[in-house]
Amino acid sequence: KYEDPSGLSPNNKSTPADLFKLVGYLYKEKKELLQTTTKRSYSIKTHNWSSANQFLREKGYFGGKSGYTDPARETVVSLFSVPLGEESERPIAIVLLQSKDRYQDVETILKYLKKNIYYGGEADTNTDWVKERMDLPDIRDPDFMTLTFAGDIMLDRGVRNSVLKNFANDYGALFENLEILKKDDISFANLEGTASDRGVDGKSLYSFRMDPTVVPALAGAGIDVLSVANNHVGDWGRNAYIDTLARLKENEIKYTGGGVNIIEAEEPTIVEKYGMKIGYLGFSDVGPDWMKAGADKAGLLLASNPRFEQIVSNASKKVDYLVVSFHWGDEYKTVHNARQEYLAHRAVDAGAKIVIGHHPHVTQDTEIYNDGYIAYSLGNFIFDQAFSTNTMQGMLLSIKLGRDGTM
């Protein structure tokens, strides 16, 4: 039963079996629709749409659709060509509703199929190609997670002009060679400004507001969590900020460092995989103070909050390991300052396992402190600051975090 075509109505109801029949019909009769869903982007003269599809780069993928609503959680219909015989492949449709992690669930199903299912006669059971498949790795959950951290992402100004000129307004092209963002367990970065078509320009010296189409491009690139606590989130006012949070949620990108009110801003953003809970908490130490979240006011979380230690401590108790992100420090300085060290140490002492910094636009030093890891600044990830080598070279940090806390 479908009440409306948006997919968002709670009165739209279906079952995996119904969706399986529907995709079977599409496979036989409407393959051009499936083909469209394998594209990274689709353009007309006036607009470009980026795909947030998590499976575009998977081997054998030939179409599908994913979505999210609160009742249905993560949903997906995915079609793959899977080798289930010595020389032949078969089309497989995987339909999931109410998944906590659709990408991991689909990967697990595919591994199971490749390891345990084959099509052949009785004589095939002892042949070499079957024996080889018995040696495939098992599908048990690993005892670690891979976490990737990137610095500042700013897709306005010179970056916007470059994408329009060189990539036909396809922001997804910027991430084409960044496979690590797809292959790791959680990817994190700082979104330097809002992504919205709302608000009023505050006319600051550098005022950033990104095209809303960057959001699905970031999702399609594999970005899982973004910090929304930085000095540029207020450039176009609170309405642009609220709109950005809504667009991130719509595209299934989690955010930290702010929220629709102070309660949401102080809550850790939690990603759960392999039975591990990783929390993310963000702060800005460079304002704007007028954009701080309130009881009934959307905004960001400030590092000057008098309850700083309590907020970090409360968050750490809800997860296995906590990542605390800061927008802080002096721009273009390659060594951290005393204020950064003070905040980082306080965060670790209050329960943070990893501390990640951004804002200086250049990479800074790292530190191990009381069993915690601190990266004071990852520098620029995507920016248009071409005036120095340091601003054009950022750090992409990958951490393998064990279930026992080893890194």
C-alpha positions in Angstrom: 0.0 0.0 0.0 1.5 3.3 -1.0 -0.2 6.5 0.1 2.3 8.9 -1.5 5.3 8.7 -3.8 7.8 10.3 -1.5 8.5 7.1 0.5 8.3 9.1 3.7 4.6 8.6 4.7 4.1 6.2 7.6 1.1 4.8 5.7 3.4 3.4 3.0 3.7 -0.2 3.8 5.5 -3.1 2.2 7.3 -6.3 3.0 10.6 -7.7 1.8 8.7 -10.3 -0.2 6.7 -7.6 -2.0 9.9 -5.6 -2.7 11.6 -8.7 -4.0 8.8 -9.2 -6.5 8.9 -5.6 -7.5 12.7 -5.6 -8.2 12.3 -8.9 -10.1 9.8 -7.1 -12.4 12.2 -4.2 -12.8 15.1 -6.6 -13.6 13.0 -8.3 -16.4 11.1 -5.3 -17.8 12.7 -2.0 -16.8 16.5 -2.5 -16.7 17.0 1.1 -17.7 15.7 2.2 -14.3 18.2 -0.1 -12.6 21.0 1.3 -14.8 20.2 4.8 -13.7 20.7 3.9 -10.1 24.3 2.8 -10.8 25.4 6.3 -11.7 27.4 8.4 -9.3 25.5 11.5 -10.5 22.9 12.5 -13.0 22.8 15.9 -14.7 20.5 18.1 -16.7 21.3 21.7 -17.9 20.1 23.3 -14.7 20.8 20.8 -12.0 23.0 17.9 -10.9 21.9 15.1 -8.5 24.5 13.1 -6.6 23.9 9.6 -5.5 24.2 8.7 -1.8 24.3 5.0 -2.8 26.7 3.0 -0.6 27.2 0.2 -3.2 28.1 2.0 -6.4 31.7 0.7 -6.2 31.0 -2.8 -5.1 32.0 -5.5 -7.6 29.0 -7.0 -9.4 26.5 -4.3 -8.4 23.9 -3.4 -11.0 21.2 -1.4 -9.3 19.1 -0.7 -6.3 17.7 1.9 -3.9 18.2 2.7 -0.2 16.3 4.9 2.2 15.6 5.7 5.8 12.6 6.5 8.0 12.3 6.2 11.7 9.9 3.3 11.6 11.7 1.4 8.8 15.2 2.4 9.9 17.8 1.7 7.2 16.3 0.0 4.1 17.8 -1.3 0.9 17.0 -3.2 -2.3 20.3 -4.1 -4.0 21.0 -6.3 -7.0 24.3 -8.0 -7.5 25.8 -10.5 -10.0 27.4 -13.1 -7.8 29.7 -16.0 -8.9 27.9 -19.1 -7.6 29.3 -21.5 -10.1 32.6 -22.4 -11.7 32.1 -20.1 -14.7 28.7 -18.7 -14.2 27.2 -15.8 -12.3 23.7 -15.3 -11.1 21.6 -12.2 -10.3 20.9 -11.9 -6.6 18.5 -9.4 -5.0 19.0 -8.5 -1.3 16.1 -6.7 0.4 16.5 -5.4 4.0 14.1 -3.5 6.2 14.8 -2.2 9.7 18.6 -2.6 9.4 20.9 -1.0 11.9 23.7 -1.0 9.3 22.6 -1.8 5.8 26.1 -1.8 4.3 27.5 -4.3 6.8 24.4 -6.5 6.6 24.6 -6.7 2.7 28.3 -7.4 2.9 27.7 -10.2 5.4 25.0 -11.7 3.2 27.3 -11.5 0.1 30.2 -13.2 1.9 27.8 -15.9 3.1 26.5 -16.6 -0.4 30.0 -16.7 -1.9 31.2 -19.1 0.7 28.3 -21.4 1.1 26.2 -21.4 -2.0 27.0 -22.8 -5.5 25.1 -24.1 -8.5 26.3 -27.2 -10.1 25.7 -30.9 -10.4 26.5 -33.7 -7.9 29.8 -34.2 -9.6 30.9 -30.7 -8.8 31.0 -31.2 -5.0 34.6 -32.4 -5.0 36.0 -30.3 -7.8 38.8 -27.8 -7.2 36.7 -24.7 -7.6 34.4 -25.8 -4.8 37.3 -26.7 -2.5 38.8 -23.2 -3.2 35.6 -21.6 -2.0 35.7 -23.6 1.2 38.9 -21.7 2.0 37.2 -18.3 1.9 37.5 -16.3 5.2 34.7 -16.7 7.7 32.1 -14.0 8.3 32.5 -13.5 12.0 32.7 -9.9 13.2 36.2 -8.5 13.7 37.5 -7.5 17.1 38.4 -4.0 16.0 37.1 -1.0 14.0 38.8 1.2 11.5 38.2 4.9 12.0 39.2 7.5 9.5 39.5 11.2 10.3 39.8 14.1 7.8 40.1 17.9 8.4 38.1 20.9 7.1 35.7 20.4 4.2 34.7 23.7 2.5 32.9 23.3 -0.8 32.0 27.0 -1.5 33.9 29.9 -3.1 36.9 28.6 -5.2 35.9 24.9 -4.7 32.4 25.6 -6.0 33.8 27.4 -9.1 36.2 24.6 -9.8 33.5 21.9 -9.5 31.2 23.9 -11.9 34.0 24.4 -14.4 35.8 21.0 -14.2 33.2 18.5 -13.1 29.9 19.8 -14.5 28.7 20.6 -11.0 29.2 17.1 -9.8 30.7 17.3 -6.3 31.0 13.5 -6.1 33.9 13.7 -8.5 36.0 15.3 -5.7 35.9 12.0 -3.8 36.3 9.6 -6.7 39.7 8.2 -5.6 39.1 8.2 -1.9 38.2 4.5 -1.5 39.2 4.5 2.2 36.1 6.5 3.1 34.0 3.6 1.7 36.1 0.8 3.1 36.6 1.9 6.7 34.0 1.5 9.4 33.5 5.2 10.3 34.7 8.3 8.4 34.7 11.7 10.2 35.4 15.2 9.0 34.6 18.9 9.8 32.0 20.6 7.6 33.3 24.2 7.5 30.0 26.1 7.1 26.4 25.3 6.2 25.0 23.4 3.2 21.7 25.2 2.5 19.8 27.5 0.2 18.3 29.4 3.2 19.4 32.2 5.5 20.8 35.7 5.1 24.5 36.5 4.5 26.0 38.1 7.6 28.6 39.7 5.3 31.6 38.5 7.3 35.0 38.8 5.7 34.8 35.1 4.7 31.2 33.9 4.5 30.6 30.3 3.5 27.4 28.6 2.4 27.7 25.5 0.3 25.3 24.2 -2.3 22.8 21.7 -0.7 23.7 19.2 -3.4 27.1 18.7 -1.6 25.3 16.7 1.2 24.3 13.6 -0.9 27.8 13.8 -2.5 29.4 13.6 0.9 27.1 10.7 1.8 27.9 8.9 -1.4 31.6 9.4 -0.8 31.3 7.4 2.5 31.3 10.2 5.1 29.5 8.9 8.2 29.9 11.7 10.8 30.4 15.5 10.4 31.3 18.1 13.0 29.0 21.1 12.7 30.8 23.1 15.4 33.0 25.7 13.8 33.4 29.5 13.3 31.6 29.5 9.9 28.3 27.8 10.8 26.7 31.1 11.6 27.8 32.9 8.4 24.3 32.7 6.9 22.3 32.7 10.2 20.5 30.1 12.3 18.0 29.2 9.6 20.8 28.0 7.3 22.2 26.0 10.2 18.9 24.3 11.0 18.3 23.5 7.3 21.8 21.9 7.1 21.1 19.6 10.1 17.9 18.5 8.4 19.6 17.8 5.1 22.4 15.8 6.8 19.8 13.7 8.6 17.8 13.2 5.4 21.0 11.8 3.7 21.9 9.6 6.7 25.0 11.6 7.7 25.3 11.8 11.5 26.5 15.1 13.0 28.0 16.2 16.2 29.0 19.5 17.8 25.5 21.0 17.6 21.8 20.3 17.3 18.3 21.6 17.3 18.7 22.4 21.0 21.2 22.0 23.8 20.0 18.5 24.7 20.8 17.2 21.3 24.1 19.1 21.1 25.3 17.5 24.3 24.4 14.0 23.4 27.1 11.9 21.8 26.5 10.7 18.3 26.8 6.9 18.5 27.9 4.5 15.8 27.5 0.8 16.7 29.3 -2.0 14.8 30.6 -5.4 15.7 29.1 -5.0 19.2 31.2 -1.9 19.8 29.8 1.6 20.4 31.9 4.5 19.3 30.7 8.0 20.4 31.5 11.4 18.8 31.2 14.7 20.6 32.2 18.1 19.0 33.1 21.5 20.4 34.0 24.9 19.0 36.6 27.0 20.8 36.5 29.8 18.2 32.8 30.7 18.3 30.6 32.1 17.2 29.4 32.5 20.7 26.0 33.9 19.6 25.3 30.6 17.8 25.5 28.4 20.9 22.6 26.0 21.4 19.9 26.7 24.0 17.0 25.0 25.6 14.8 25.9 22.6 17.4 27.2 20.2 19.4 25.4 17.6 23.2 25.9 17.7 26.6 24.6 18.5 28.4 23.4 21.6 31.1 25.7 22.9 34.3 24.5 24.6 33.9 27.4 27.0 30.8 25.7 28.4 31.2 25.6 32.2 29.9 22.0 32.2 32.6 20.9 29.7 34.0 18.0 31.8 30.5 16.8 32.8 29.3 16.8 29.2 32.4 14.7 28.1 32.1 12.4 31.1 28.4 11.8 30.6 29.0 11.0 26.9 31.8 8.6 27.6 29.6 6.5 29.9 27.2 5.9 27.0 29.8 4.3 24.7 32.7 2.0 24.7 35.1 4.7 23.3 34.6 8.4 22.8 36.0 10.7 20.1 36.0 14.4 21.0 36.4 16.9 18.2 37.6 20.5 18.6 37.6 23.5 16.3 40.4 25.4 18.0 43.9 26.8 17.8 45.8 29.4 15.8 45.4 29.5 12.0 48.5 28.5 10.0 50.5 27.5 13.0 52.1 24.0 12.7 52.5 23.5 16.4 49.6 23.4 18.9 49.2 26.1 21.6 48.7 25.9 25.3 44.9 26.3 25.1 44.6 23.3 22.8 46.7 21.2 25.1 44.7 22.3 28.1 41.4 21.3 26.5 42.7 18.1 25.0 44.0 16.9 28.3 40.8 17.8 30.1 38.8 15.9 27.5 41.0 12.7 27.9 40.9 13.0 31.7 37.1 13.2 31.5 36.8 10.0 29.3 37.8 10.7 25.7 39.8 8.0 23.9 40.7 10.1 20.8 40.8 13.9 20.4 40.7 15.3 16.9 41.4 19.0 16.0 40.7 21.3 13.1 40.7 25.0 12.2 44.4 25.9 11.8 44.2 24.9 8.1 47.6 23.2 8.4 48.6 19.9 10.1 49.9 20.0 13.6 51.7 17.6 16.0 50.1 14.6 17.7 50.4 13.3 21.2 49.7 10.3 23.4 48.4 11.3 26.8 47.0 9.0 29.5 46.1 6.2 27.1 44.4 8.7 24.8 45.5 9.8 21.3 45.5 13.5 20.3 45.8 14.9 16.8 45.9 18.6 17.3 45.0 19.6 13.7 44.4 17.5 10.5 44.6 20.6 8.3 42.5 21.0 5.2 40.8 18.1 3.6 39.1 20.0 0.7 39.6 23.8 0.6 40.7 26.5 -1.8 43.7 27.8 0.1 46.4 27.5 -2.6 48.7 30.2 -1.2 51.0 27.8 0.6 52.2 24.2 0.6 51.0 23.6 4.2 47.5 24.7 3.4 47.4 22.4 0.4 48.6 19.3 2.4 46.2 17.8 5.0 46.3 14.7 7.1 44.0 11.7 6.6 44.3 9.8 9.8 43.4 6.1 10.1 43.1 4.4 13.5 42.6 0.7 14.1 40.8 0.7 17.4 40.6 -2.7 19.1 37.7 -4.0 21.2 40.2 -4.0 24.2 41.1 -0.3 23.6 44.4 -0.9 21.8 45.2 1.5 18.9 
